């Protein structure tokens, strides 16, 4: 939560982290003297917030943590991203929406431009790239105009060839430029199609986390992380469990990463129904803010509106398949999630929409998703140390989910805590050897099933978590890389599947 003050007067407030907000301070500025801008921020854990914390009775659980989050990462507070003071014309461009299409070898770029005032007048749109420059007129009525640019022989954007055009739009008093990638994203049976061709979304769940900067924006680290992901052969990741910086989305556009963009709705406590109406309002707001910010990034191919929503009666290490009584008992949670999915789809019908399910959660919660995203820990939280049995259970559950829904499946989390440099024969939990074998059997089971459309390992790198009996040194050690980005044995296993066996 943030309060913004200029010269001692409050100019606005905003709830919800990770997404931008702005206030007009024209009337409060003292034009002929020094001004004082102050921002009060807090990250107090509350049951009513998204994400939630300090839940009643949580301290009595054997899995209780400090701080008392409901989620498994450290609740850093503070100002993590830039604060910018900027000026615009009195009549300015307030919003731009770009939707691209493909027709044979040609592409289309549909542009909608909105002004901050309902004025009429002329404007223009210009697209540079490929073999030259395309132009179209904009005719503003009530502050809104549209244009369609036909791009013959379009150079398409993809994970293998992330080509970007330069788009500029202008009104009589303002202009704005952005990068545009011409691409489409759809599903067909068990496949995800990028530009009409099957694509596997292989990569990681990640965190904005580093030993020297916490969750703060760290530009050199972004470059390092993207190169390490490419070294393992990855082409995708999920912004677990909140929208990442806009600089990261721009880098993903340039480098060709496929992004599952996720709001901060992590570990929603569905049994706490009294707080759910407020939480739903906040989730819908966060969906609106995320889509408003990221809707023009070609790298963003999927919206995720919740990670591991927690049903009534949930227990750590629950089996994969839910029964009908569990699904009936948790229908209010399904209604909550369906409202989120519908809202995202209404705001942006051009991208895929999903939720990420917890192991043992109600399967009917994901029936309205375009892609089924599963977090599963066979061989770690369940059947730890029993990799052969865990492998059988994983294969059975993947087949069961496919037979029920017939939609693409992405494993958005699977992983094993691993202390770098710790080895053992036979393999035992927490060793690099165990993590390598664990990752290998997951990759082999996925490769045997065409409907598995992606594998995203948990996690890219070790990250700060809470203090608990499961978190050695206050870290989650499931990283393929250490917190300072040293590869573990499992990194070479991923290279084997994603680079050497291509």
N, C-alpha and C positions, 0 to 999 in steps of 0.2 A: 504494500500500500504506500502511495506517495502523495504528499501535499507539496504544492509548488507555490512559492511566495516571491513577489517582486517588491522591493522596498518596504517590506513588512506587511504587505497586503496579499492575502491569498488569491491566487488567480485560477486555481483548479486542483482537482484530485483525481487519482486513478487507482483502481484495484486490479491486481493481476500483474505478475511479472513477465518479463521476456519479450513483450510486444510494445511497439512505440506508441506514444501519445503526445499530443501537442496542444498548446494553448496560445491564443492571440493576446499579446501583452501590449498592444499599441497604446491603449488608453492609460496604462500604468507607467509607461516609460517616462523618465525625466530626461528630456532630450538635451539639455544643456549642462548636465552634471553626471557624476558617477552613479551607477545603479547597482543594487545588490540583489542578486538572484540566489534564492535558497531553496533547497529541496530536502524535505524530511521524509526518510524512508524507514520502513519497518517490515519485518518478516516474522511476526509473532505466529506461532503454531496455534491454530484454532480449528475445532471440529467443523465449523461452518464454511471453511475456506476451501479453495481449489488450488493446490492439493491440501488435504486436511492434515491436522496434527493434534497432539495432546488429547487423544480420544479417551473418554472416561474408562477406567479400569485397565488401560493398556499396560500400565506399569506392573501389573500383577502377572503378566504372561511370562513364560520362560524365554520368550523371544523379545522381551521388552528392550527398548533401546534408549539411548541418551545421545542427542535430543529425542523427544518423543514424536518422531515422525510416523507416518503410515507407509512410508516409502524408503527404499534402500539407497539413498544417497544423501550427502550432507546438505543441510538447508542453509547454504551461504546467503548472507544478506549484503546489502550495500548497493552501490551503483556500479553495475557490471559493464555497461556499454556507454558510448559517448552521449553527452548532453550538447545539443547544438542550438545556437541562436541564429535564426535566418530571417530573411525578409522576402516578401513576394509583392507583386503588383496588387493594387486594390481589387482588380478583377483578375483572378489567376486560375490556372489549371489545378483543380482539386483532386481529380482521379482520372486514371487511364486504365482501361481494360483491353487486353489483347487476347484474341482467340485465333488459333491457327488451324488450318486444315490442309489435307492433301488430296489431290485429284489426279491420279495417274502420276506423271512426272512433275506436275505443277503444284504449287502451294498457294494458299490464301492466308492473308493476314487481315483479320477483322478488328477494327479499332473503334472503341467508344471513349469519348473524351467528355468529361464533365467539368464545368466551371464552378466556382464558389458562389456565383450569382446567376439568376435566371435571365441572362441577357441574350440578345440575338446578334449575329454578325458572322463574318467569314473567318476561315482559318485554313490550315493545310496540314497534310501528313506526308512524310518523306521516308522511304525505306532504302537504305544503302547497303550494298553487298552483292555477292554473286557477280553478275556481269555489268552492273551499273546501278542506276538510281531510279526508283519508281516514285511517282507523286500522285496525290489525290487531294481533292478539295474537301474541306470541312465546312458545313453550313450549320451554325449554332442556332438552335431554337429553344428558348427557355433554359439556356445554359448547357445544352447537350448536343453533341454531334457524333455522327458515325461515318466511317469510311471503310471500303473494302479494297485491298490491294491484291491484285492477281500477280503471282510470281512464277513466270514460266521457267521450267527446268530448275525448280527450287533446290537449293542445297540444304538438305534436311539436317536437323539436330538429332544426335543420338549419343549413347554412351561411348561409342567407338569413334565418333566424328562430331564433336560438339560445336558445330558451326553456328556462329551468331551474326545476325544482321543488326544494323544500327537504325533504330526508328526514332524520328523526331516528329512531334505534334506541336501545333502552334495555334493560338488564337490571335486576336488583334493586339493583345497586350502581354502575352506570356508564351513561353515555349518550354518543352520538356523532352528529354532524350532518354532512351533506355535500350538495352540489348534485347533482342528477340530471337528465339529459336523456333523454327517451324517444325512441329512434330505433333503426333497424335498418340494417345494412350487408351487402350481398350482391353477387354477380356474376351476370350473365346474358349468356352469349356474350361479346361484346366490350364490354359495358357494366358500369360499377359503379353499383349502385342504392343510393341513400340513401332510406330509408323507401319503398322500392319504385319510386322515380323515378330516371331516369338523372342522374348528376352527373359533371361534369368536375373533376378535381383539378388545378387550375392554380395555380402559385405558384413556390416556390423550394426549392432546397437552401440551407441556412443554416449559420452557425456562431455559437456563443456567443463573440463577439470584438468588442472595441472598443478604440480607441487609448488610452483613459484607464483602462480597467479590465481589460484582457486578457480572461480567461474568467470573471472574477468576476461574481456576480449583480449586475445593474444594472437596478433596477426602472423608473426613468424611461426608460431606453433601450428596454425592452420595449414600453412604451406608444408610443414614437416609431416603433419598427420595425413594429408592428402597423398603425399608421395609414398608414405608407408602403406597406406591402403592400396594404392596402385601396385606397389611391389608385391603384395600378396595376391594380386589379381582381382581385387574387389571392384565393383562398379556401382555400389549402392550403400546407403545407410539410412537409419531411422533417427530422427531428432529426439531421441529418448532423453528425458520425458517432458519436453517443453520446446517451443520454437527456438532454434539457434539464431545467432546474429545474422543480420542481413548481409554482412560481408561474407559469411560462410555460404549463403545461398548464391551470391554472385560468383564465388569461387567454384561452386558446384556446377553452375551454368557453364563456366569457362572450361572446366576439367572433365565434364561429362559424367557426373555422378547422378544416379537416380535416387530421389529423396522421398521418403515417407515423412511427411511434415506433421508433427504431433503437438496438440495443445497440452497444457500442464495437468490434465485430468488423470493423474496417476493414482492408483489404489483408491478409487472412489469407494467409500464405505456404504454400500447399498442398504445394509441392515439399519443404518442410522437414518431412517426415513424422515425424521423431523427436520433435518437440515437439507434434505435433498432438493426442495423447491429453490432455495437460495443457491445451492450448488449448480443446479441446472441453469439458472439465469446467468451465473458466471461462466459456465461452460459455453453457452450459446454466444455470450459476448466474446469469449476468447476465440471461438470459431470464426466469428465475424472479423475480428482484428487480425487473425492469422491469414485468412483468405484475402483480406484487403491488402495486406503487406506483400504476400508471396504469390498472388495469382498470376503474375506475369513471368515467373521464373520457369523456363522450360525444364529445369532439373527437377522441380517438384511435380511428381506424377501421382501422388496419393495423399489424401488427408486422413489422419488418424485422430479420432475424437475421444479416445480413452485408452489407457494402458492398464491392464489387469484390474478392471473393476471387481470389487470383492463382494461375493454373494453372501446371503445369510448362511450361517453354519459352516463357513469356509474353514478348512484346516490346512496347515502347511503340509505339503507332500500328498495332497489328495490325488486319487487316480485320475486318469485323463478323461474318460467318458462319463458324462453326467447322466443321471436317470431322470425319468419324467417327473417324479415328485420334486426333485430339486428345481427343475425348470418351472413347474407350476408355482412353487413357493417364491420364486424370484421374478414373477411377471412384472412387478413394479420397476425393478431394475431394467428389465427389457424395454419397458415403455420409455424410461429415461434415456437409454442408449439409442433407441429408435428415433427419438426426437432430435438427438444430436446428429445422427446420420442423415435424417431428412433435411435438417437445416443446412448442413454442409453441401448436400446435393442440390438444394434449391439455390444456394449462393453461387455454386460452381458446378454445373452439370458436365463439364469437360474432363474432370479428373475422377479417379477412383476414390472410394471412401471405405474406411475400415475401422474396426476396433481391434485391439490386441488383447487376447483372452488369457486368463490365468489358468494354470493347470488345475483341473477339477471344477472349473466354473461351468455354469449352464451353457450348453452348446447352442441353444436356440437364441442366445443373445447375439450371435453373429450371423443369423440367417439373412439379414438385410444388407450385409456387407458385399462389396464387389469382389474382395479378396479376403480369404480367411487367414488371419495372422495369429499364430500360435506361439506362446511362450511355454516351453516344455523342458523339464529337467529330469528325464529318465536317466538314472545313473548318477544323480547327485543328491537332490533333496528326497527323491524316491529311488529305492534300489541302489543306494550309494555303495560303490565297490563291486557291484554285480553287473558288469557291463554286458555280458551275454544275455542275461534276462532283460536288462534295460533295452537292449537293441530289439529284442522280440516285441516288447511292449510298445516301443516307439513305432515300429513298422505296423503293428496292428492298429494303433490309434490313427496313424496317417490314412490307412485304408478305410477305417470306419468313418472318419470325417469326410473323406472324398465320396464314399458311397452314399452318405446322407445328403450332402449339399451340392456336389458336382461343380465346385468352384475352385479356382487356383488357390494353393496353399503356400504361404511363406512362413517358415519357422523364424520368427522375429527374435527369439531368445532361446539359446541352449548353451550351457557352459559349465565349467568346473573351476572352483577356486584353486589357485596354483601359486605356490611360493617359488619364485624364480630361484633356480639353482638347487632345488630340492628334488632328488631322484630316488628311485627305489625299484628293485626287482625282487619279486613280482611287483607290478605296478600297484601303488596304493594311492588313495585319495590325497590330494594336495601336492602330489609330485607333478613335474613337467611331463613325465612319461604317461601318467594317468590322463592328464588333459589332452595329450596328443592322441591317445587311443580313443578317448571319448569323442573328440572332434571327428576322428576318422570314421567311426561307425555311423555317426549322424550323416556325414557326407555320402557314405556308401548307400545308406538307406534312402536318402533323397535322390541320388542318381538313378536308383532303380524305379523311380516313379515319375512319369512325365508330368503329372499334375502338381508336383512340388515346384513352384515357380520362383523359389529363391530361398537362400539360407543366410541368415544374418546372425552371426555369432555374438553371444554376450560374453565379454564386451571387447571393444577395440583395445582399451588400456585399463589397467588398474585405476581405481578412482576412490576419492574420499567418501566414506559412508558414515554411519553412526556407530557408537560404541555398543557392542553386543557380543554375546558368546559366539556368534557366527562370523564376526568381522575382526580378524587378527590385525591389531594395530590401527583399528578404525578405518580399514580399507576393505573394499570389495576386490578380491584378488582374481577375478575371473578374466582379467585382461589377457589378450593374446600378446600384448606388449605390457611391459611394466609401466608404472606411472611416469617414468622418465623416458619411455619409448624404446626400451631394449627388448628385442624379440625373444619370446619363449619358443620351445620346441614346436608348439602347435602352429606358429606362424609358417613354418616350413611345410607342415601338413596341408595348410590352406593353399600355399603356392603349388603344391603337387596337384591339387584338384582344380584350381582356378587358372593356373598359368601353364604348367607342364603338360597337363592332359587335355588341353584345348585342341 
